[in-house]
Amino acid sequence: MSILIQNGTLLCPEGPVQADLRVEGEQIAQIGPNLPVGDSQVIDARGKLVFPGFIDTHTHFEMNKGTIRETADNWESGTRAALAGGTTCVLDFAETQRGASLQSALEEWHSRAEGHASCHYGFHMTIKDWDSRILEEIPRMSEQGVTSYKVYLAYANIRVPDGVAYEVIKAVGKEGGIVGCHCENGDLIDAAIAELKAAGKLSPASHPLSHTAVMEAEAVDRWLALAEQAGYPVNVVHLSTQRGLEAARRARARGQKVYLETCPQYLTMTEEKYHLPGFESAKYVCAPPLRPQSDVDALWQALEGGEIDTIGTDHCSFNFHPTKELGKDDFSAIPGGIPGAEHRPALMYTYGVRSGRITPHQMMLALAQHPAQLFGMFPHKGALQVGSDADIVIFDQDHTWRITAEAQYQRVDYTPYEGMEMAGRTDTVLLSGQVAVAGGKVVAEGLGRYVHRGPAQFWR
């Protein structure tokens, strides 16, 4: 099937281009003005923006599977929701069991996703254990298309010591991959939680007090010191504070290659959400937490200036009833995480492009090209150019609507963005050359395939 997209503004690597685009099979075959129609199916994109498919760098589907703390979205519902919003590829975190191999986690995540995903997908690998056995698995992961990893500096059950983090950076760096880090000081978090609970401060309002900007900034600084000593580029995931940003700026000033991810929640909401009536604030408990407006402003300025590289959602969709309510008497027992995979592109367009903070091209870089480069998929993914995969988003700049839990594809029972008015939406999505979303509705499911990724492609 040949598809011709006419009259749109194409967000190409070099910038916006007024041109037509032809898809043949699963690839982009032609780009140029006034392409002949021939026997192509025509999609009129007049007045619309045409993006390469968006890539969500940070999702958690089927997290805590089989337990009371399992996330609401599995691979079917989560990827269907992501696709509806314009995301054509997600990178989910494969979580090993303590003492188990990386291979066992990879096989488990393949079994969960294959045949169930409605958008394409790849896996980051979380490192919890470190020994000669795990070290020997790193090259085998590369052979299977896994070239990105994550370590935690917080949470007793999954965090690793600094020495292990250092060794992971070196091992992955030698393979040409990239390691991301959850940067918070776990010891300080534990101490703050104990102090707040001893004082009887048990409501969600205590959550940000136990995850302060100091705790993020210290961990970012320490993570980047480990990377400097190891001699390889690294990634900071879900950056939320100006102080953390400043730590990254210092590292870059020293000549380090540092990549930064933030999330829509840190660009659109503030810590005021932790002071809502009743237990409503539990809906906004995530780690790192929402921050003051000054941090929101600093992150927007950094994104505008090209200092923030990627926007992931950290989609982790615990139902409010009953899962979040597990912490109704103890804020530290509230499962941390919020949904967002479905709404990320509309949020970034509304609060970024329409507000004048960033351009459509900058939105494309943060949601498509840079994720594809950093995680070894470019130019097959993340680019509108001849020969690239035909994962394409046609975005309607004139469609206004409100986000509601009732209307979302996400299976979770709420959305933190309830009632927010959006100034645009994804209208049409092509996944590997097939129309999968039309008129804002998913029309083809289960088409997602595993993306075998290569080495990171660093541009800084």
Buried (B, 14 or more C-beta within 10 A) or exposed (E): EBBBBBBBBBBBBEEBBEBBBBBBEEBBBBBEEEBEEEEBEBBEBEEBBBBBBBBBBBBBBBBBEEEEBBBBBBBBBBBBBBBBBBBBBBBBBBBBEEEBBBBEBBEBBBEBBEEBBBBBBBBBBBBBBBEEEBEEBBEEBBEBBBBBBBBBBBBEEBBBEEEBBBBBBBBBBEBBBBBBBBBBBBEBBBEBBEEBBEEEBBBBBBBBBBBBBBBBBBBBBBBBBBBBEBEBBBBBBBBBBBBBBBBBBBBBEEEBBBBBBBBBBBBBBBBEBBEBEEBBBBBBBBBBBBBBEEBBEBBBBBBBEEBBBBBBBBBBBBBBEEBBBBBBEEBBEBBBBBBBBBBBBBBBBBBBBBEEBBBBBBBBBBBBBBBBBBBBBBBBBBBBBBEBBBBBBBBBBEBEBEBEBEEBBBBBBBBBBEEBEBBBBBBBBBBBBBBBBBEBEBEBBEBBBBBBBBEBBEEE
